[in-house]
Amino acid sequence: MQNTPIPDPSVAQLIDANLDRAREGLRVVEDWCRFGLNRKDLVITIKDWRQKLGIHHKETYKQARSTSQDQGLGLSHQAQSNRKTTWDVVAANCARAQEALRVIEEFGRSPDPELASVAALIRYGLYELELNVLEATNGGTRHKKLSECQICLITSPNSNLTQTVDDALSVGVGMVQYRSKNISDLQMFSEAKELADLCKKYKALFIINDRIDLALALDADGVHLGQKDFPVEIARQLIGSNKLIGRSTHSLQDINQAEQEGCDYLGVGPVHKTSTKPNEKVVGLIYVEEASKATTLPWFAIGGVNGSNIKSILTAGAQRIAVVGAIMNSPNPREAAEELFEAME
């Protein structure tokens, strides 16, 4: 490619600086997609953008570089030290690349229209890619929270629902599954919205039982499906690859099927008789033992789990539990949750 002279050295210097800035920002995002997300598709796209910018980074621009006269060299801003999370870093570098590309577009139209056109295409592509990276990053965060979660609280009708869930979350319950029957959709939405806000406050996972539409409306972390509920394949198409799908299982065949369907976690039970599903066949501790050897997916022992039987469930191989009545029916939900955690130590 020919190095077309740029009549204005200041413009050449400006383009050079912003090409560097755009490529550096893209490289930060690329490395997160590579090492943090393991997303080869995103890496390929960003690498292609960097290469295209590199091809257009002409010697004319590099020769105009003068760091000694750059009045912005070494300047920093307080916002840079406020980047506390991985996403803060990724978002800042997406913005850095987008801003640099915009500068290249504006100042490159006359002296280098081909570069300006490439910069515009990459900038618009980066807007969409940023959303994809955000979703993938959130998905990774969800799986991390899931792997660390010890207790899932499944809700049941309660006159003091919000406060009960708040008490449980305040002592470390890592996931709330909203389950409600025989109420209007409007009331269900209202209840679930309050619980979704609570879970965000405590940085806990919020899952909707059965209702994919409600999960989408509230941007929940996922849905939990029973054996007779919506097909997992369709649920995945609706909620996307970065949300969680849980599946109730009652046999090794159910576990194998859930793994093949691409579920993210399992419910294993019912271990004991439970008032929420009195007609469900109890599978007992034998199934807990089988599940501990049959799958590497995160799973929760469920069904009549409480402080009096939790030790035997853990001995059988469970590492996580899902409870309803042990917390929801307790006169002191906070204390009940604390006792469950103590029993799991």
Beta strands, then each sheet from edge to edge (+ up, - down):
strand 1: 151-154
strand 2: 175-178
strand 3: 205-209
strand 4: 222-225
strand 5: 244-249
strand 6: 265-268
strand 7: 299-302
strand 8: 321-323
sheet 1: 1+ 2+ 3+ 4+ 5+ 6+ 7+ 8+ 1+
end
